[in-house]
């Protein structure tokens, strides 16, 4: 019985994939047709700090740019730099983070493309960060589009590590 089930499942899966693609992959999605391409983005955002989330007396306004390559139609990797303006009841301070970025986009057809993004790097001489987020891009063309993402940052330093807050980012890919 097991000898019969495995070939049936393999045949069913391969016939479904051929039926869904009409026997051919579109030229843009063919692994041999895709060439590594430059891609960049600019994004603005706001981090709502956990300690004062309900009071909203402190937070971080962010402006970042990332530049890199699309390794596949669905995977982007690059490096970036930004400006984080931290405000609180006693004043404000500014940080310039330098980070690496990896973004995986779900292979869906249409203009709406959900993605998972992971940034990680250095904020200042004492703090590193890792920032996972999820979002959705409204794309036009092969790489341009506008996106909205939601996530957090995990701050890592020598004394203690902590989640710093909930962030919202609005960006533009080019």
N, C-alpha and C positions, 0 to 999 in steps of 0.2 A: 504494500500500500504506500509506504514512504517513497519508494522508487517512482511511483506514478504521480504523487502530489508535487514533488519538487519540479519536474519538467513542466507540469501544468502551470504552476505559479510563475516560472521563468518565462514561459510562452505568453501568459496573460500580461505580465508586466511589460515585456518588450512590445507586444502588439498594442497595448494602451499607449505607450510612449510614441510609437510610430503613428498611431491614429491621431494623437494630439498634435503632432508636428507635421502631419501630412507626409511623413517619410523623409523630410529634409529639415535641416536646421536653417533658420534665416541667416543671411550672410553676416549680419552684425553680431549674432550670437554664436557663430562657429568659433571654436577655440583656435583654429588656424587663421581665421580672418581678422581677429582682434589684434591690434598693435598697442603696445604700452603708450599712453598719452599723458601729457601734462594736465593737471587739474588744480585749481586753487579755489579758495573760498574766503569770504569775509563774514564775520558774524558779530552781532551785538547781543548782550544778554544781561541778566540780573540774577545774582545769587541771594536768595533769602536765607539769612543765617539762622540756624536751628535755635540758638540760645534766645534770640529775640524775634522768633518767627511771628508770634502773635502781636508783639508790641510794634514790630516793624521800625525799630529805632536804629538798626544797623543793617548793612548789607554790602554787596559788592557789585558795582557796575562793570561789565567786561566788554572789551573790544579786542578781537583776535583776528589773525589772518593765518591761513595754513596753505602751504604749497607743496605739491608732491605729484605722484603719478597714479593713474588707474592701472593696476596690475592686470585686472580682468574687468569685464564690464560691470562686475558687482563688487569689486574690492579696491579701495583707495587707501594709500598710505602716504604720509608726508610729515613735514616738520612745520612748526608754527611759532609765532611770537605774539604777544598781546600786551594790553595795558589793563590792569585791574585797579579800579579806584574803590577803595574800602572806606565807607563812611560809618560813623558811629557818633554817639552823643558827645564825645570829647573832641571830635575833629575828623580828620581823614588822613589816609596814607595811600600811596600808590606802589604797585608791584608790577614788574615786567616778567611774566612767566615765559619760559622757553619749553616747548613740549614736542612730543611725537604724537601722531594721530593715526588711527586705523579705523576705517569705516567699511562695514559690510552691508550692502543693500540687497534686499530680497529680490529675486529674479521674477518680477511680475511685469506683465504687459500693461501699457497705459501710462498716464501722466503721474499718478500717485505712486510713490515708491517708498515704502517703509525701510528704515535702516537702524542699525545698532552702531554706536560710535564709542571709541575709547581713546581718551587723551591721557597722557601721563608725562610729567616733567618736573621742572624745578621752578619754584616761585621766588625764593630768595635764598640766601646762604644757609638758612636753617630748615626750610620747609620744601618738601617734595609733594606732589599730588598725583592722584589717579582719578580721572573723571569719566565714569560711564554714563551714557545717555541713550535714549531711544527717540526716534523722531520720524517724520514723514516729509518727503520732498515732493514738490510739484515741479516736474521737469518739463522742459521744452528743449528740443534738440537732443543731441547725444549726451551732453554733460551739464548744460546750464540749467539752473532752476533755483527756486526759493524753498527754504525748508524751515521747519519749526521743530525744536527738540526739547526734551525734558530730561533732567538727570540730577546728579549730585557730584560732589568732590570729596575724596577721602584725603585728608591732609596727614602727611607722614613727617615726623621730626624726631629728634633724639629724646625729647622729654616725654611726649605722649602723642598718640595718633587719634584722630577723630573725624567724623563726618562733619563737614562745615555747613551744609545746607542744601536746599532745593534750588536748582537753577533752571532758567528758561532761556533758550537761545533762538534768535531769528537770524538766518544766514542766507547768503547768496553764493551759489557755485558758479564758477566760470571756467 
